[in-house]
Each structure stands twice: as C-alpha cells, then as structure tokens.
Amino acid sequence: MSESLDIGVDVDSRTLVPAAYGRGSGDRFRNAAPGIRKWLATLPPRCRIGMEATGNYFRLLASLAQQAGHTVFVINPRLIHQYAKATNSRGKTDAMDAEVIARYVKKEGDELREYVPRTEAQEQLHQLLRKRQTLIRVRMQLEQSFEVKKRKGSELEELLNCFAAKLASLEEQIRKLVVEGEQAALYQRLQTIPGIGATVAAHLTYHLTRWPLANSNAWIACSGLDPRPNESGSRTGRRRLSKRGDPSLRQILYMAAMGLTRCKRGRPLYDELIKRGHPSTGAFNILARKLARIAWGVFKSGRDFDPQLLGLGEIKFAEA
C-alpha cells in the first residue's frame, strides 16, 4: 500500500499547483471538477491536504478531497506567509508556495483543525452577514471621508438613505433565516443576555454552531479575544489580544460590550474596570470576552441567561 502524503496546494481562481512534502511540486491543473478529480485519483489513500483560505476558490478542491477520503486543512494565508519567512523561503512562486504549505501540514498537521464545510443554511447566513459587514464598513468610510454629520440635508443624504434601506432589508433577511431555521431557539435565548440584540444574536448563532468546539476557551480563541502572554524571565509585560480569530465576530462582540454599558446592570461593570485603571478600549474588550463566555454558557446549557452570571468575579483584570 502506498504511503499517505502531506500535500500543499496553491489555489487561485483558475488553476491549482500541488506539492507533496519531500517530493517537490507537481503539474499545474485547472481549478475545476474534472481536473481536481483526475489529480485526486493519482494520490494514495488518506492524504493530508492543506490549502490557503483564498476567497471561495478553495471550496471545490476541499469538498472533492474530503469526498475522496482525504483530510483537508484550510489555513489562514497570514500563517503561511509568516511560516515562509520563518523557514527562510528564498522566493515566491506558486510552486514554492505549495511546498511551504506542504511543509506546514507535515510539521503542524497534528495541531490543525480539519476543515468543516458549511451547511446550506450556514452558507446563506454567512453570505448575508458578510454583506451586512461590508455595507456598514463602506457607509462608515463615506461618512468619515465626507465628514457627514448626523443631520438631514447632507450631500450624501440620498445615498445614505439607500444604504439604510438596504441594511434594513439585509437585517430582515437575516432575522427570517435564523427565526425559521433549526437554531431559532438558540437565537432567542442569546437575546436574553444584556447587550445582545437581534443582530449580535444572529452573528453568535452562526459562529457558535459553525465549528465543533471542545470548550469555552476554544470559543474565545475563535473570537481572537484571548489574551497573549508576554513574559520572559522575571519580566511580566502587558498582555494583548491575540486577534487570531474571526475579525467580524470580535467586532460584533465589541459592539455588544458597548451596548452592555447602556444597560442598568452593565454600566457599573464598565465603571469598575475604568476605576481599576483599564483604558476604555481595554474595558470593552474585557466585557466582550465576558459576554462571549456567557453566550457559550447559554449555548451549551440550552437555558436562558442567568442574571447572576453578569458580574466581575470571574474576570481576570490582568488579561485586558
């Protein structure tokens, strides 16, 4: 029986370039089902295949490789870029990139999370949430660039009204999707948490059910709100967020933390953090992480929010 391989594939919209660890790169082939199936037929069973998360271009390869019985890893391109620098890669071509990915899979594969494709409902919700994030980002850029004030009669009033109408339409589509879907009960329970409204609950519903996570620490890591240690010898430096998770999840939790401070039970938490010396951004990050853990508890318990959980007792203030 042939030995299984650790393989990296450089992906773009039209072509794929594979490389097996220790064997160099292979021939380029088209990023289409016939070419992918033909290449997969040449592989031994149960290979580990890594590729970068490049738009949606990786999805067909990932799906067909999993169907063929291989283990698939979809890797953050930033990690591959950093890995190439750390291993003194001497250039950048598609073949060299594939070889770097193959090496990464070989050395780090035991620590990687296997790719889990989105269900049809998850894909629909993902696309709607992504469009909403894009719309909000573009609107903010326009407002800042033109120094638009919150008043009628601005030069962008008509355009901003169109943005508002489209945003309302997207949010209604999101609401219908989560209310009518199998995660409707979770969506409703999440809204019992102070600071979490319909939009934040929709984001959390998607992300909480997206991956089979082992515990709340893994969930916090997905958000990038986990603090990075900064210690060496007797020195203990300031901890900062890892920011290794999904940025949209982190942003929506941060907004939820800001909303929490407008609640009767939330404002004292923020004031106490400020009193203990945290800057406002750090205080919001701490509260965002607290809300994320509460959301995890609601998700796993199947129960509504318990108001007794909204306190500072379990917060580690050094981890802002």
Short mmCIF file of the C-alpha atoms (twelve columns), coordinates in Angstrom:
data_MODEL
# 
_entry.id   MODEL 
# 
loop_
_atom_site.group_PDB 
_atom_site.id 
_atom_site.type_symbol 
_atom_site.label_atom_id 
_atom_site.label_alt_id 
_atom_site.label_comp_id 
_atom_site.label_asym_id 
_atom_site.label_seq_id 
_atom_site.Cartn_x 
_atom_site.Cartn_y 
_atom_site.Cartn_z 
_atom_site.pdbx_PDB_model_num 
ATOM 1   C CA . MET A 1   0.000   0.000  0.000   1 
ATOM 2   C CA . SER A 2   1.344   3.461  -0.896  1 
ATOM 3   C CA . GLU A 3   2.294   5.730  1.965   1 
ATOM 4   C CA . SER A 4   -0.052  8.669  2.521   1 
ATOM 5   C CA . LEU A 5   1.324   12.117 1.730   1 
ATOM 6   C CA . ASP A 6   1.345   15.590 3.261   1 
ATOM 7   C CA . ILE A 7   0.362   17.894 0.431   1 
ATOM 8   C CA . GLY A 8   0.096   21.627 -0.078  1 
ATOM 9   C CA . VAL A 9   -1.898  23.201 -2.888  1 
ATOM 10  C CA . ASP A 10  -1.530  26.776 -4.097  1 
ATOM 11  C CA . VAL A 11  -5.011  27.949 -5.098  1 
ATOM 12  C CA . ASP A 12  -6.210  30.691 -7.399  1 
ATOM 13  C CA . SER A 13  -9.402  31.272 -9.373  1 
ATOM 14  C CA . ARG A 14  -8.271  29.324 -12.446 1 
ATOM 15  C CA . THR A 15  -5.544  26.843 -11.543 1 
ATOM 16  C CA . LEU A 16  -4.107  24.732 -8.732  1 
ATOM 17  C CA . VAL A 17  -0.473  23.837 -8.104  1 
ATOM 18  C CA . PRO A 18  0.179   20.866 -5.760  1 
ATOM 19  C CA . ALA A 19  3.330   19.894 -3.878  1 
ATOM 20  C CA . ALA A 20  3.977   16.817 -1.723  1 
ATOM 21  C CA . TYR A 21  6.342   17.211 1.227   1 
ATOM 22  C CA . GLY A 22  9.756   15.865 0.335   1 
ATOM 23  C CA . ARG A 23  8.824   15.318 -3.304  1 
ATOM 24  C CA . GLY A 24  8.554   18.810 -4.733  1 
ATOM 25  C CA . SER A 25  5.762   20.360 -6.761  1 
ATOM 26  C CA . GLY A 26  3.584   18.743 -9.393  1 
ATOM 27  C CA . ASP A 27  1.997   19.926 -12.607 1 
ATOM 28  C CA . ARG A 28  -0.482  22.783 -12.621 1 
ATOM 29  C CA . PHE A 29  -4.109  21.831 -13.348 1 
ATOM 30  C CA . ARG A 30  -7.389  23.650 -13.707 1 
ATOM 31  C CA . ASN A 31  -9.469  24.599 -10.680 1 
ATOM 32  C CA . ALA A 32  -12.477 22.676 -11.975 1 
ATOM 33  C CA . ALA A 33  -14.083 19.372 -11.007 1 
ATOM 34  C CA . PRO A 34  -12.664 17.233 -13.879 1 
ATOM 35  C CA . GLY A 35  -9.082  18.347 -13.279 1 
ATOM 36  C CA . ILE A 36  -9.367  18.024 -9.499  1 
ATOM 37  C CA . ARG A 37  -10.850 14.511 -9.679  1 
ATOM 38  C CA . LYS A 38  -8.154  13.415 -12.123 1 
ATOM 39  C CA . TRP A 39  -5.435  14.653 -9.759  1 
ATOM 40  C CA . LEU A 40  -7.069  13.131 -6.669  1 
ATOM 41  C CA . ALA A 41  -7.139  9.748  -8.440  1 
ATOM 42  C CA . THR A 42  -3.330  9.772  -8.532  1 
ATOM 43  C CA . LEU A 43  -2.991  10.099 -4.729  1 
ATOM 44  C CA . PRO A 44  -2.628  7.299  -2.186  1 
ATOM 45  C CA . PRO A 45  -5.419  6.951  0.405   1 
ATOM 46  C CA . ARG A 46  -5.851  9.213  3.426   1 
ATOM 47  C CA . CYS A 47  -3.509  12.054 2.464   1 
ATOM 48  C CA . ARG A 48  -3.426  15.289 4.417   1 
ATOM 49  C CA . ILE A 49  -4.059  18.188 2.038   1 
ATOM 50  C CA . GLY A 50  -3.575  21.828 3.012   1 
ATOM 51  C CA . MET A 51  -4.604  24.955 1.151   1 
ATOM 52  C CA . GLU A 52  -4.991  28.634 1.929   1 
ATOM 53  C CA . ALA A 53  -8.379  30.227 2.567   1 
ATOM 54  C CA . THR A 54  -8.332  32.242 -0.671  1 
ATOM 55  C CA . GLY A 55  -11.790 33.711 -1.229  1 
ATOM 56  C CA . ASN A 56  -14.066 30.861 -2.259  1 
ATOM 57  C CA . TYR A 57  -11.581 29.386 -4.715  1 
ATOM 58  C CA . PHE A 58  -10.525 26.605 -2.348  1 
ATOM 59  C CA . ARG A 59  -14.017 25.267 -1.690  1 
ATOM 60  C CA . LEU A 60  -14.370 22.907 -4.669  1 
ATOM 61  C CA . LEU A 61  -10.977 21.320 -4.018  1 
ATOM 62  C CA . ALA A 62  -11.705 20.978 -0.295  1 
ATOM 63  C CA . SER A 63  -15.098 19.368 -0.926  1 
ATOM 64  C CA . LEU A 64  -13.869 16.876 -3.536  1 
ATOM 65  C CA . ALA A 65  -10.790 15.974 -1.486  1 
ATOM 66  C CA . GLN A 66  -12.930 15.212 1.560   1 
ATOM 67  C CA . GLN A 67  -15.296 13.141 -0.550  1 
ATOM 68  C CA . ALA A 68  -12.257 11.152 -1.729  1 
ATOM 69  C CA . GLY A 69  -11.378 10.312 1.885   1 
ATOM 70  C CA . HIS A 70  -8.546  12.766 2.485   1 
ATOM 71  C CA . THR A 71  -8.041  15.042 5.488   1 
ATOM 72  C CA . VAL A 72  -8.344  18.691 4.473   1 
ATOM 73  C CA . PHE A 73  -6.920  21.760 6.218   1 
ATOM 74  C CA . VAL A 74  -7.890  25.275 5.135   1 
ATOM 75  C CA . ILE A 75  -5.232  27.588 6.538   1 
ATOM 76  C CA . ASN A 76  -5.124  31.322 7.164   1 
ATOM 77  C CA . PRO A 77  -2.868  32.832 4.444   1 
ATOM 78  C CA . ARG A 78  -1.200  35.054 7.028   1 
ATOM 79  C CA . LEU A 79  0.073   31.979 8.875   1 
ATOM 80  C CA . ILE A 80  1.574   30.583 5.671   1 
ATOM 81  C CA . HIS A 81  3.208   33.921 4.898   1 
ATOM 82  C CA . GLN A 82  4.755   34.069 8.364   1 
ATOM 83  C CA . TYR A 83  5.811   30.422 8.151   1 
ATOM 84  C CA . ALA A 84  7.549   31.049 4.818   1 
ATOM 85  C CA . LYS A 85  9.534   33.890 6.372   1 
ATOM 86  C CA . ALA A 86  10.389  31.835 9.464   1 
ATOM 87  C CA . THR A 87  11.689  28.953 7.337   1 
ATOM 88  C CA . ASN A 88  13.778  31.260 5.120   1 
ATOM 89  C CA . SER A 89  11.878  30.663 1.920   1 
ATOM 90  C CA . ARG A 90  14.074  32.100 -0.844  1 
ATOM 91  C CA . GLY A 91  11.377  33.282 -3.191  1 
ATOM 92  C CA . LYS A 92  7.717   33.283 -4.045  1 
ATOM 93  C CA . THR A 93  6.186   31.294 -6.880  1 
ATOM 94  C CA . ASP A 94  3.041   29.196 -6.951  1 
ATOM 95  C CA . ALA A 95  5.147   26.032 -6.714  1 
ATOM 96  C CA . MET A 96  7.202   27.399 -3.816  1 
ATOM 97  C CA . ASP A 97  4.041   28.474 -2.001  1 
ATOM 98  C CA . ALA A 98  2.624   24.958 -2.397  1 
ATOM 99  C CA . GLU A 99  5.851   23.493 -0.975  1 
ATOM 100 C CA . VAL A 100 5.645   25.825 2.038   1 
ATOM 101 C CA . ILE A 101 2.039   24.722 2.665   1 
ATOM 102 C CA . ALA A 102 3.076   21.054 2.358   1 
ATOM 103 C CA . ARG A 103 5.843   21.614 4.911   1 
ATOM 104 C CA . TYR A 104 3.427   23.385 7.225   1 
ATOM 105 C CA . VAL A 105 0.976   20.473 7.011   1 
ATOM 106 C CA . LYS A 106 3.777   17.988 7.711   1 
ATOM 107 C CA . LYS A 107 5.135   19.845 10.739  1 
ATOM 108 C CA . GLU A 108 1.939   21.322 12.168  1 
ATOM 109 C CA . GLY A 109 -0.755  18.982 10.904  1 
ATOM 110 C CA . ASP A 110 -1.343  17.299 14.262  1 
ATOM 111 C CA . GLU A 111 -2.350  20.689 15.708  1 
ATOM 112 C CA . LEU A 112 -4.533  21.818 12.820  1 
ATOM 113 C CA . ARG A 113 -8.310  21.713 12.794  1 
ATOM 114 C CA . GLU A 114 -9.839  19.719 9.974   1 
ATOM 115 C CA . TYR A 115 -11.939 21.747 7.563   1 
ATOM 116 C CA . VAL A 116 -15.689 21.591 8.167   1 
ATOM 117 C CA . PRO A 117 -17.778 22.730 5.183   1 
ATOM 118 C CA . ARG A 118 -20.719 24.993 5.845   1 
ATOM 119 C CA . THR A 119 -24.214 23.590 5.618   1 
ATOM 120 C CA . GLU A 120 -26.554 25.226 3.124   1 
ATOM 121 C CA . ALA A 121 -28.222 27.231 5.896   1 
ATOM 122 C CA . GLN A 122 -24.862 28.283 7.325   1 
ATOM 123 C CA . GLU A 123 -23.689 29.406 3.907   1 
ATOM 124 C CA . GLN A 124 -26.805 31.532 3.410   1 
ATOM 125 C CA . LEU A 125 -26.383 33.156 6.808   1 
ATOM 126 C CA . HIS A 126 -22.649 33.642 6.249   1 
ATOM 127 C CA . GLN A 127 -23.239 35.461 2.968   1 
ATOM 128 C CA . LEU A 128 -25.904 37.731 4.470   1 
ATOM 129 C CA . LEU A 129 -23.740 38.603 7.485   1 
ATOM 130 C CA . ARG A 130 -20.755 39.265 5.219   1 
ATOM 131 C CA . LYS A 131 -22.812 41.610 3.039   1 
ATOM 132 C CA . ARG A 132 -24.045 43.442 6.121   1 
ATOM 133 C CA . GLN A 133 -20.482 43.925 7.407   1 
ATOM 134 C CA . THR A 134 -19.381 45.225 4.008   1 
ATOM 135 C CA . LEU A 135 -22.280 47.661 3.811   1 
ATOM 136 C CA . ILE A 136 -21.578 49.058 7.277   1 
ATOM 137 C CA . ARG A 137 -17.849 49.401 6.558   1 
ATOM 138 C CA . VAL A 138 -18.431 51.271 3.292   1 
ATOM 139 C CA . ARG A 139 -21.015 53.547 4.893   1 
ATOM 140 C CA . MET A 140 -18.618 54.445 7.705   1 
ATOM 141 C CA . GLN A 141 -15.832 55.181 5.213   1 
ATOM 142 C CA . LEU A 142 -18.115 57.522 3.284   1 
ATOM 143 C CA . GLU A 143 -19.282 59.305 6.424   1 
ATOM 144 C CA . GLN A 144 -15.719 59.800 7.628   1 
ATOM 145 C CA . SER A 145 -14.344 60.842 4.226   1 
ATOM 146 C CA . PHE A 146 -17.102 63.437 3.664   1 
ATOM 147 C CA . GLU A 147 -17.317 64.386 7.367   1 
ATOM 148 C CA . VAL A 148 -21.038 63.736 7.321   1 
ATOM 149 C CA . LYS A 149 -22.879 64.859 10.422  1 
ATOM 150 C CA . LYS A 150 -25.912 63.105 11.888  1 
ATOM 151 C CA . ARG A 151 -28.391 65.557 10.392  1 
ATOM 152 C CA . LYS A 152 -30.626 65.992 7.390   1 
ATOM 153 C CA . GLY A 153 -29.530 67.907 4.333   1 
ATOM 154 C CA . SER A 154 -26.027 66.467 3.990   1 
ATOM 155 C CA . GLU A 155 -24.597 65.988 0.498   1 
ATOM 156 C CA . LEU A 156 -24.825 62.212 0.928   1 
ATOM 157 C CA . GLU A 157 -28.340 62.112 2.379   1 
ATOM 158 C CA . GLU A 158 -29.911 60.316 -0.586  1 
ATOM 159 C CA . LEU A 159 -27.079 57.791 -0.801  1 
ATOM 160 C CA . LEU A 160 -27.109 57.148 2.949   1 
ATOM 161 C CA . ASN A 161 -30.884 56.645 2.827   1 
ATOM 162 C CA . CYS A 162 -30.282 53.941 0.202   1 
ATOM 163 C CA . PHE A 163 -27.691 52.370 2.484   1 
ATOM 164 C CA . ALA A 164 -30.160 52.415 5.365   1 
ATOM 165 C CA . ALA A 165 -32.878 50.780 3.265   1 
ATOM 166 C CA . LYS A 166 -30.528 48.055 2.045   1 
ATOM 167 C CA . LEU A 167 -29.245 47.467 5.578   1 
ATOM 168 C CA . ALA A 168 -32.807 47.101 6.861   1 
ATOM 169 C CA . SER A 169 -33.544 44.621 4.063   1 
ATOM 170 C CA . LEU A 170 -30.456 42.544 4.893   1 
ATOM 171 C CA . GLU A 171 -31.274 42.504 8.598   1 
ATOM 172 C CA . GLU A 172 -34.808 41.336 7.860   1 
ATOM 173 C CA . GLN A 173 -33.450 38.510 5.679   1 
ATOM 174 C CA . ILE A 174 -31.043 37.551 8.462   1 
ATOM 175 C CA . ARG A 175 -33.841 37.597 11.042  1 
ATOM 176 C CA . LYS A 176 -36.088 35.387 8.925   1 
ATOM 177 C CA . LEU A 177 -33.302 32.915 8.303   1 
ATOM 178 C CA . VAL A 178 -32.421 32.450 11.975  1 
ATOM 179 C CA . VAL A 179 -36.015 32.559 13.236  1 
ATOM 180 C CA . GLU A 180 -37.165 29.903 10.805  1 
ATOM 181 C CA . GLY A 181 -34.029 27.736 10.994  1 
ATOM 182 C CA . GLU A 182 -33.157 24.872 13.322  1 
ATOM 183 C CA . GLN A 183 -31.146 27.233 15.549  1 
ATOM 184 C CA . ALA A 184 -34.128 29.508 16.232  1 
ATOM 185 C CA . ALA A 185 -34.248 28.563 19.932  1 
ATOM 186 C CA . LEU A 186 -30.577 29.458 20.414  1 
ATOM 187 C CA . TYR A 187 -31.120 32.768 18.614  1 
ATOM 188 C CA . GLN A 188 -33.943 33.641 21.014  1 
ATOM 189 C CA . ARG A 189 -32.003 32.547 24.121  1 
ATOM 190 C CA . LEU A 190 -28.983 34.658 23.199  1 
ATOM 191 C CA . GLN A 191 -31.170 37.761 23.180  1 
ATOM 192 C CA . THR A 192 -31.875 37.271 26.881  1 
ATOM 193 C CA . ILE A 193 -28.259 38.367 27.537  1 
ATOM 194 C CA . PRO A 194 -27.933 42.113 28.283  1 
ATOM 195 C CA . GLY A 195 -26.278 43.977 25.417  1 
ATOM 196 C CA . ILE A 196 -27.115 41.320 22.825  1 
ATOM 197 C CA . GLY A 197 -29.828 42.265 20.379  1 
ATOM 198 C CA . ALA A 198 -31.116 40.623 17.234  1 
ATOM 199 C CA . THR A 199 -28.109 41.380 15.006  1 
ATOM 200 C CA . VAL A 200 -25.487 40.294 17.538  1 
ATOM 201 C CA . ALA A 201 -27.527 37.176 18.326  1 
ATOM 202 C CA . ALA A 202 -27.580 36.260 14.625  1 
ATOM 203 C CA . HIS A 203 -23.791 36.543 14.408  1 
ATOM 204 C CA . LEU A 204 -23.319 34.500 17.568  1 
ATOM 205 C CA . THR A 205 -25.780 31.855 16.396  1 
ATOM 206 C CA . TYR A 206 -23.770 31.399 13.215  1 
ATOM 207 C CA . HIS A 207 -20.359 31.290 14.898  1 
ATOM 208 C CA . LEU A 208 -21.360 29.138 17.877  1 
ATOM 209 C CA . THR A 209 -22.730 26.450 15.575  1 
ATOM 210 C CA . ARG A 210 -20.067 26.756 12.874  1 
ATOM 211 C CA . TRP A 211 -17.340 24.612 14.467  1 
ATOM 212 C CA . PRO A 212 -17.396 21.599 16.824  1 
ATOM 213 C CA . LEU A 213 -15.532 23.334 19.662  1 
ATOM 214 C CA . ALA A 214 -14.381 21.487 22.772  1 
ATOM 215 C CA . ASN A 215 -14.818 24.186 25.432  1 
ATOM 216 C CA . SER A 216 -15.258 27.883 26.143  1 
ATOM 217 C CA . ASN A 217 -11.523 28.567 25.803  1 
ATOM 218 C CA . ALA A 218 -11.607 27.284 22.228  1 
ATOM 219 C CA . TRP A 219 -14.622 29.517 21.612  1 
ATOM 220 C CA . ILE A 220 -12.785 32.567 22.966  1 
ATOM 221 C CA . ALA A 221 -9.802  31.696 20.765  1 
ATOM 222 C CA . CYS A 222 -12.122 31.679 17.736  1 
ATOM 223 C CA . SER A 223 -13.057 35.257 18.525  1 
ATOM 224 C CA . GLY A 224 -9.447  36.394 18.914  1 
ATOM 225 C CA . LEU A 225 -10.325 37.874 22.318  1 
ATOM 226 C CA . ASP A 226 -7.913  35.552 24.116  1 
ATOM 227 C CA . PRO A 227 -5.010  37.444 25.737  1 
ATOM 228 C CA . ARG A 228 -1.444  36.615 24.674  1 
ATOM 229 C CA . PRO A 229 1.076   36.098 27.486  1 
ATOM 230 C CA . ASN A 230 4.052   38.461 27.366  1 
ATOM 231 C CA . GLU A 231 6.539   37.135 29.883  1 
ATOM 232 C CA . SER A 232 10.272  36.470 29.907  1 
ATOM 233 C CA . GLY A 233 12.247  35.550 32.995  1 
ATOM 234 C CA . SER A 234 11.173  37.857 35.798  1 
ATOM 235 C CA . ARG A 235 9.548   40.326 33.422  1 
ATOM 236 C CA . THR A 236 5.797   40.320 33.005  1 
ATOM 237 C CA . GLY A 237 4.707   42.522 30.138  1 
ATOM 238 C CA . ARG A 238 1.291   43.787 29.175  1 
ATOM 239 C CA . ARG A 239 -0.986  41.199 27.617  1 
ATOM 240 C CA . ARG A 240 -2.704  41.982 24.336  1 
ATOM 241 C CA . LEU A 241 -5.425  40.259 22.366  1 
ATOM 242 C CA . SER A 242 -4.262  37.521 20.025  1 
ATOM 243 C CA . LYS A 243 -6.687  38.715 17.294  1 
ATOM 244 C CA . ARG A 244 -6.242  35.298 15.676  1 
ATOM 245 C CA . GLY A 245 -9.932  34.585 15.316  1 
ATOM 246 C CA . ASP A 246 -12.637 35.863 13.015  1 
ATOM 247 C CA . PRO A 247 -12.489 39.692 12.990  1 
ATOM 248 C CA . SER A 248 -16.228 40.086 12.344  1 
ATOM 249 C CA . LEU A 249 -17.018 38.035 15.457  1 
ATOM 250 C CA . ARG A 250 -14.626 40.117 17.531  1 
ATOM 251 C CA . GLN A 251 -16.125 43.353 16.223  1 
ATOM 252 C CA . ILE A 252 -19.694 42.304 16.908  1 
ATOM 253 C CA . LEU A 253 -18.816 41.252 20.470  1 
ATOM 254 C CA . TYR A 254 -17.079 44.591 20.995  1 
ATOM 255 C CA . MET A 255 -20.239 46.373 19.847  1 
ATOM 256 C CA . ALA A 256 -22.261 44.190 22.212  1 
ATOM 257 C CA . ALA A 257 -19.961 45.256 25.053  1 
ATOM 258 C CA . MET A 258 -20.619 48.879 24.207  1 
ATOM 259 C CA . GLY A 259 -24.337 48.122 24.235  1 
ATOM 260 C CA . LEU A 260 -23.956 46.431 27.617  1 
ATOM 261 C CA . THR A 261 -22.727 49.693 29.147  1 
ATOM 262 C CA . ARG A 262 -26.056 51.277 28.239  1 
ATOM 263 C CA . CYS A 263 -27.874 48.657 30.337  1 
ATOM 264 C CA . LYS A 264 -28.683 49.206 34.008  1 
ATOM 265 C CA . ARG A 265 -26.599 46.203 35.132  1 
ATOM 266 C CA . GLY A 266 -23.833 46.743 32.597  1 
ATOM 267 C CA . ARG A 267 -22.703 50.298 33.264  1 
ATOM 268 C CA . PRO A 268 -21.360 49.546 36.778  1 
ATOM 269 C CA . LEU A 269 -19.162 46.803 35.306  1 
ATOM 270 C CA . TYR A 270 -17.607 49.239 32.853  1 
ATOM 271 C CA . ASP A 271 -17.156 51.916 35.527  1 
ATOM 272 C CA . GLU A 272 -15.437 49.422 37.821  1 
ATOM 273 C CA . LEU A 273 -13.000 48.408 35.082  1 
ATOM 274 C CA . ILE A 274 -12.150 52.054 34.397  1 
ATOM 275 C CA . LYS A 275 -11.697 52.601 38.125  1 
ATOM 276 C CA . ARG A 276 -9.165  49.751 38.187  1 
ATOM 277 C CA . GLY A 277 -7.060  51.508 35.594  1 
ATOM 278 C CA . HIS A 278 -8.152  49.990 32.299  1 
ATOM 279 C CA . PRO A 279 -8.493  52.268 29.260  1 
ATOM 280 C CA . SER A 280 -11.898 52.329 27.628  1 
ATOM 281 C CA . THR A 281 -10.836 50.000 24.789  1 
ATOM 282 C CA . GLY A 282 -9.421  47.501 27.260  1 
ATOM 283 C CA . ALA A 283 -12.592 47.657 29.352  1 
ATOM 284 C CA . PHE A 284 -14.762 46.985 26.303  1 
ATOM 285 C CA . ASN A 285 -12.535 44.050 25.321  1 
ATOM 286 C CA . ILE A 286 -12.862 42.551 28.797  1 
ATOM 287 C CA . LEU A 287 -16.635 42.908 28.687  1 
ATOM 288 C CA . ALA A 288 -16.728 41.470 25.149  1 
ATOM 289 C CA . ARG A 289 -14.858 38.405 26.370  1 
ATOM 290 C CA . LYS A 290 -17.212 38.134 29.340  1 
ATOM 291 C CA . LEU A 291 -20.241 38.275 27.031  1 
ATOM 292 C CA . ALA A 292 -18.669 35.650 24.783  1 
ATOM 293 C CA . ARG A 293 -18.301 33.253 27.725  1 
ATOM 294 C CA . ILE A 294 -21.871 33.900 28.828  1 
ATOM 295 C CA . ALA A 295 -23.064 33.234 25.265  1 
ATOM 296 C CA . TRP A 296 -21.163 29.943 25.315  1 
ATOM 297 C CA . GLY A 297 -22.885 29.012 28.578  1 
ATOM 298 C CA . VAL A 298 -26.317 29.786 27.110  1 
ATOM 299 C CA . PHE A 299 -25.414 27.754 24.010  1 
ATOM 300 C CA . LYS A 300 -24.226 24.679 25.921  1 
ATOM 301 C CA . SER A 301 -26.820 24.716 28.698  1 
ATOM 302 C CA . GLY A 302 -29.853 25.218 26.487  1 
ATOM 303 C CA . ARG A 303 -31.205 27.708 29.014  1 
ATOM 304 C CA . ASP A 304 -31.837 31.442 29.053  1 
ATOM 305 C CA . PHE A 305 -29.330 33.861 30.548  1 
ATOM 306 C CA . ASP A 306 -28.902 33.774 34.327  1 
ATOM 307 C CA . PRO A 307 -28.548 37.366 35.647  1 
ATOM 308 C CA . GLN A 308 -26.309 36.089 38.451  1 
ATOM 309 C CA . LEU A 309 -23.598 35.446 35.851  1 
ATOM 310 C CA . LEU A 310 -23.265 39.129 34.993  1 
ATOM 311 C CA . GLY A 311 -20.591 40.126 37.482  1 
ATOM 312 C CA . LEU A 312 -16.900 40.829 37.698  1 
ATOM 313 C CA . GLY A 313 -15.989 37.967 39.977  1 
ATOM 314 C CA . GLU A 314 -14.601 35.688 37.281  1 
ATOM 315 C CA . ILE A 315 -12.910 38.372 35.174  1 
ATOM 316 C CA . LYS A 316 -9.112  38.355 35.244  1 
ATOM 317 C CA . PHE A 317 -8.294  42.035 35.005  1 
ATOM 318 C CA . ALA A 318 -4.654  41.465 34.020  1 
ATOM 319 C CA . GLU A 319 -5.854  39.965 30.745  1 
ATOM 320 C CA . ALA A 320 -7.373  43.118 29.266  1 
# 
